[in-house]
Amino acid sequence: MGATFQTLVNPGVPLPVAITTLTGIGANEVRGAPGPDLAVRQFLSFAGDAVLVAHNARFDMGFLDRAVERITGR
């Protein structure tokens, strides 16, 4: 079995009630989590040049692509 990466992200703003209701994730769970930029950098370091396997990757890649562009300019 391959390695996995998992993290919550602290958005730096209060979580909307609708998100907490949908996910069950509240302010206490994200309080100690990294911010978006650090979480993306940690993921990129983890992933390196490996082939990634993901469920519903198109949805996630949209967010990841925008974050990487914001952080790196590419």
PLY file of the C-alpha trace (Angstrom):
ply
format ascii 1.0
element vertex 74
property float x
property float y
property float z
element edge 73
property int vertex1
property int vertex2
end_header
0.00 0.00 0.00
1.28 3.48 -0.87
1.80 6.44 1.38
-1.06 8.78 2.16
-1.32 12.47 2.95
-4.12 13.91 5.02
-4.56 17.23 6.75
-7.24 19.60 7.81
-6.72 23.24 6.84
-7.31 26.28 8.99
-8.91 28.78 6.60
-8.14 31.70 8.91
-11.80 32.69 9.02
-14.72 31.26 10.98
-16.21 28.13 9.42
-19.76 28.70 8.18
-22.40 26.74 10.06
-23.41 25.05 6.80
-19.88 23.66 6.37
-19.74 22.39 9.95
-23.16 20.78 9.47
-22.13 19.18 6.17
-18.70 17.92 7.24
-18.90 17.62 11.02
-15.64 19.62 11.15
-15.71 22.55 13.54
-13.46 25.32 14.75
-11.81 23.08 17.37
-10.65 20.61 14.71
-9.04 23.24 12.45
-7.59 25.46 15.18
-4.17 23.76 15.17
-4.19 22.88 11.47
-1.88 24.58 8.95
-3.15 27.46 6.83
-3.88 26.90 3.14
-0.44 27.90 1.82
1.46 25.71 4.28
-0.90 22.77 3.71
-0.36 23.00 -0.06
3.41 23.25 0.37
3.36 20.19 2.66
1.32 18.29 0.10
3.64 19.25 -2.76
6.63 18.13 -0.69
4.89 14.83 0.06
3.81 14.21 -3.54
7.07 15.12 -5.27
6.94 13.69 -8.79
4.88 10.63 -7.80
1.82 9.45 -9.69
-1.22 10.39 -7.62
-4.37 8.33 -7.24
-7.42 10.15 -5.98
-11.18 9.85 -5.76
-13.04 12.72 -7.46
-9.68 14.19 -8.51
-11.13 16.71 -10.98
-12.86 18.55 -8.12
-9.77 18.54 -5.90
-7.35 19.43 -8.69
-9.21 22.66 -9.41
-8.55 23.85 -5.86
-5.00 22.55 -5.85
-4.15 24.12 -9.23
-5.38 27.55 -8.07
-3.50 27.29 -4.77
-0.24 26.25 -6.46
-0.56 29.10 -8.96
-1.16 31.59 -6.14
1.81 30.30 -4.13
4.33 29.73 -6.92
3.08 31.94 -9.74
2.96 28.92 -12.06
0 1
1 2
2 3
3 4
4 5
5 6
6 7
7 8
8 9
9 10
10 11
11 12
12 13
13 14
14 15
15 16
16 17
17 18
18 19
19 20
20 21
21 22
22 23
23 24
24 25
25 26
26 27
27 28
28 29
29 30
30 31
31 32
32 33
33 34
34 35
35 36
36 37
37 38
38 39
39 40
40 41
41 42
42 43
43 44
44 45
45 46
46 47
47 48
48 49
49 50
50 51
51 52
52 53
53 54
54 55
55 56
56 57
57 58
58 59
59 60
60 61
61 62
62 63
63 64
64 65
65 66
66 67
67 68
68 69
69 70
70 71
71 72
72 73
